[in-house]
Amino acid sequence: MKYYVKDSTLIIEGDFEAVSTGLNGGRSRVKYLFNKQVPRTFNPPDPGKFVEEAALELGIHEPHFGLLTAVNMEYLQVIEDDYLTVFVTAGVSNASEFRAQKVGTINIILISKEKLSETALFGAIITATEAKGLALLEKGYTFLGTNTDAVIVAYEADSEKGAEGGSKMDSCRKGRQEIAYAGSSTDFGKKITKAVIKGVKTGLELRGE
């Protein structure tokens, strides 16, 4: 896996088994994950089509999942904990004096170097969402998220080699027991919770929110 920011977009390259709650989401084997910054006034007639066009503009022609955010990429948080990498862009308000209601988007991308069972792959969405809500409550907000929040959970597909075969050395190097569950009391869940809370809080604080 490698990641970088290009044209105000976080791009993550690799070979992933992934699930996404974002536009055009679902469950798929993908080569790219991205989180694209858009204007605060963003309101296209067809957001799903916009995501596909954005991918092409970025030179992404292979299977992918994409997210959209109004948060500037300078506030992107990247948290690494052993085999887990978490990317967070967090915003809960805009600067318009004409809107009394706080709005924004919190996007979370979780990537595991270890293989995840189907249960853990989907369960991680719940744990990440719980952690996001906890972070907001601890910061004094009275809501648990926004209506445009999205989560992507993925694991690097080559981690399957250690779990399903390969040399003994490869298995030792990769650690290669499939992660079965992602509940908040599991080791994996605790890593998710810690990283998401840190990412959400730090991201909001940097924006003065």
Backbone torsions as a table, in degrees:
resi	resn	phi	psi	omega
1	MET	NA	138.9	169.7
2	LYS	-138.9	151.6	-179.5
3	TYR	-139.9	154.3	-179.2
4	TYR	-163.9	166.9	177.0
5	VAL	-108.4	127.5	-179.8
6	LYS	-138.6	129.9	178.7
7	ASP	50.7	49.8	179.2
8	SER	57.1	34.4	-178.7
9	THR	-136.3	129.5	170.1
10	LEU	-77.1	123.8	178.7
11	ILE	-120.0	129.6	179.5
12	ILE	-119.7	121.1	-178.7
13	GLU	-107.0	142.8	176.8
14	GLY	169.4	-157.7	176.5
15	ASP	-129.7	105.4	-168.5
16	PHE	-124.6	144.6	160.4
17	GLU	-94.8	126.0	-169.8
18	ALA	-146.8	156.7	170.6
19	VAL	-127.7	145.2	-178.8
20	SER	-138.1	137.4	174.0
21	THR	-96.8	3.9	-177.2
22	GLY	-82.6	-173.2	177.6
23	LEU	-57.2	136.6	-178.6
24	ASN	58.3	29.7	-176.1
25	GLY	-78.7	-164.4	-177.0
26	GLY	135.5	-147.5	-179.0
27	ARG	-125.6	124.8	-175.8
28	SER	-162.4	160.8	168.0
29	ARG	-87.7	121.6	-175.1
30	VAL	-132.2	158.7	179.0
31	LYS	-103.5	-19.6	-178.1
32	TYR	-137.3	145.5	168.2
33	LEU	-127.3	138.9	177.5
34	PHE	-145.3	157.4	179.3
35	ASN	-134.0	105.5	-170.8
36	LYS	-101.1	133.5	175.6
37	GLN	-77.9	134.6	177.6
38	VAL	-128.8	162.9	179.1
39	PRO	-64.0	154.4	177.3
40	ARG	-60.1	-28.0	-178.8
41	THR	-87.8	10.6	-176.7
42	PHE	-55.5	123.8	179.0
43	ASN	-160.9	65.2	-177.1
44	PRO	-73.0	156.0	179.4
45	PRO	-66.5	-28.4	-178.7
46	ASP	-137.1	87.6	-177.7
47	PRO	-58.0	-37.3	-179.8
48	GLY	-62.7	-42.7	177.5
49	LYS	-65.0	-37.5	178.6
50	PHE	-59.3	-42.8	179.7
51	VAL	-60.7	-43.0	-179.6
52	GLU	-66.5	-40.1	177.8
53	GLU	-66.7	-37.3	178.1
54	ALA	-63.0	-40.1	178.8
55	ALA	-60.7	-44.5	180.0
56	LEU	-64.2	-39.3	178.1
57	GLU	-63.9	-29.0	178.1
58	LEU	-83.5	-2.7	-178.8
59	GLY	82.5	19.7	-179.7
60	ILE	-95.9	111.4	-178.7
61	HIS	-115.4	-6.1	-179.9
62	GLU	-96.6	169.5	-179.0
63	PRO	-53.6	142.1	-173.7
64	HIS	-158.0	165.5	166.7
65	PHE	-125.8	138.4	-179.9
66	GLY	-129.8	147.3	175.9
67	LEU	-123.3	160.5	179.1
68	LEU	-125.3	144.3	-179.6
69	THR	-150.7	150.3	173.0
70	ALA	-92.5	-1.0	-178.6
71	VAL	-77.0	129.9	177.0
72	ASN	-63.1	139.8	-176.6
73	MET	-66.3	-11.8	175.8
74	GLU	-67.8	-17.6	179.2
75	TYR	-98.2	4.9	177.7
76	LEU	-58.3	133.0	176.4
77	GLN	-108.8	131.0	177.1
78	VAL	-122.6	116.7	-177.1
79	ILE	-119.5	126.2	179.7
80	GLU	-115.4	134.7	178.8
81	ASP	-142.8	97.4	179.5
82	ASP	59.2	-111.5	-176.3
83	TYR	-92.6	4.3	-176.2
84	LEU	-115.3	133.2	172.1
85	THR	-121.5	131.1	-177.4
86	VAL	-122.7	132.2	177.6
87	PHE	-114.8	129.1	-177.8
88	VAL	-133.2	131.2	164.7
89	THR	-119.8	125.8	-173.0
90	ALA	-130.3	128.4	174.1
91	GLY	-150.4	138.1	-178.1
92	VAL	-129.7	5.3	178.7
93	SER	-150.1	160.5	170.9
94	ASN	-121.9	172.7	-171.1
95	ALA	-88.6	-0.4	-175.7
96	SER	-71.5	127.3	178.4
97	GLU	-76.1	-8.9	-177.7
98	PHE	-89.1	-2.2	179.0
99	ARG	-115.7	116.8	178.4
100	ALA	-82.2	-28.1	-177.2
101	GLN	-84.6	135.9	177.2
102	LYS	-72.4	136.7	178.6
103	VAL	-134.7	168.1	179.0
104	GLY	157.2	-166.9	-179.8
105	THR	-145.8	137.8	171.4
106	ILE	-119.2	111.4	178.2
107	ASN	-105.4	135.0	-178.5
108	ILE	-129.2	127.7	174.9
109	ILE	-120.9	121.6	179.0
110	LEU	-110.2	130.0	177.4
111	ILE	-129.5	124.3	179.8
112	SER	-105.2	138.1	173.1
113	LYS	-79.8	-16.5	178.8
114	GLU	-96.2	149.4	178.4
115	LYS	-66.8	140.8	178.1
116	LEU	-112.9	138.1	172.6
117	SER	-67.8	166.8	176.2
118	GLU	-59.3	-39.1	179.3
119	THR	-61.5	-44.7	-179.5
120	ALA	-69.7	-36.4	-179.3
121	LEU	-59.5	-46.9	-179.7
122	PHE	-81.6	-34.5	-179.8
123	GLY	-64.3	-29.7	179.2
124	ALA	-63.1	-28.4	176.5
125	ILE	-62.8	-43.1	179.8
126	ILE	-64.2	-47.5	-177.5
127	THR	-63.6	-41.3	178.3
128	ALA	-64.6	-38.5	179.6
129	THR	-68.0	-40.9	176.5
130	GLU	-60.8	-43.1	-178.8
131	ALA	-65.3	-39.8	177.1
132	LYS	-60.4	-46.5	178.7
133	GLY	-61.3	-41.0	178.5
134	LEU	-63.6	-41.4	178.9
135	ALA	-60.9	-41.7	179.8
136	LEU	-66.7	-42.1	178.6
137	LEU	-63.4	-42.0	-179.1
138	GLU	-66.7	-23.7	176.7
139	LYS	-87.3	-0.8	175.5
140	GLY	97.3	3.6	177.7
141	TYR	-77.5	157.9	-178.0
142	THR	-107.8	14.9	177.7
143	PHE	-130.3	161.8	-174.6
144	LEU	-104.0	-0.1	-179.8
145	GLY	167.8	-172.7	176.6
146	THR	-119.1	170.2	-175.5
147	ASN	-81.2	4.2	176.6
148	THR	-120.0	9.7	179.2
149	ASP	-61.7	149.4	178.5
150	ALA	-146.6	155.3	179.8
151	VAL	-133.5	136.6	168.5
152	ILE	-119.3	131.8	173.6
153	VAL	-120.8	132.2	-177.0
154	ALA	-145.6	156.4	168.0
155	TYR	-131.7	149.8	-178.9
156	GLU	-69.5	122.3	-171.8
157	ALA	-62.8	-28.3	179.8
158	ASP	-70.8	-8.9	175.7
159	SER	-71.6	-12.9	177.7
160	GLU	-68.5	-25.9	-176.4
161	LYS	-59.2	-43.5	-179.0
162	GLY	-70.0	-35.0	-177.1
163	ALA	-76.4	-27.8	-172.6
164	GLU	-113.4	-7.6	-178.2
165	GLY	171.3	-159.4	-179.9
166	GLY	91.0	178.2	-176.2
167	SER	-74.7	163.2	177.4
168	LYS	-62.8	-38.3	178.9
169	MET	-62.9	-42.3	178.2
170	ASP	-60.8	-41.6	-178.9
171	SER	-63.9	-40.7	179.5
172	CYS	-68.0	-39.1	-177.0
173	ARG	-68.6	-36.9	-176.4
174	LYS	-91.4	-16.7	177.4
175	GLY	82.1	4.2	-138.7
176	ARG	-56.6	41.2	170.5
177	GLN	-92.9	131.0	178.5
178	GLU	-61.3	136.4	175.3
179	ILE	-79.7	118.8	-171.5
180	ALA	-84.5	-37.4	-173.7
181	TYR	-134.3	157.9	-179.4
182	ALA	-128.6	18.7	178.1
183	GLY	-61.5	158.4	-173.1
184	SER	-64.0	-15.6	179.8
185	SER	-92.4	-7.3	178.7
186	THR	-83.9	164.3	177.6
187	ASP	-59.9	-44.3	179.2
188	PHE	-63.0	-45.5	179.5
189	GLY	-62.2	-39.0	178.4
190	LYS	-64.4	-38.6	178.0
191	LYS	-64.6	-42.8	178.3
192	ILE	-59.9	-50.1	-177.3
193	THR	-58.7	-48.5	-178.9
194	LYS	-61.1	-46.2	-176.5
195	ALA	-69.1	-43.2	-178.4
196	VAL	-66.0	-44.5	178.4
197	ILE	-59.0	-45.3	179.2
198	LYS	-62.4	-45.7	-177.5
199	GLY	-64.5	-43.9	-179.4
200	VAL	-66.5	-48.3	-178.0
201	LYS	-63.0	-48.0	-178.1
202	THR	-64.7	-43.0	179.5
203	GLY	-60.5	-42.6	179.4
204	LEU	-69.3	-40.6	-179.0
205	GLU	-63.5	-37.7	178.7
206	LEU	-65.4	-28.5	177.5
207	ARG	-89.1	0.3	-179.4
208	GLY	74.2	28.9	-178.2
209	GLU	-114.6	NA	NA
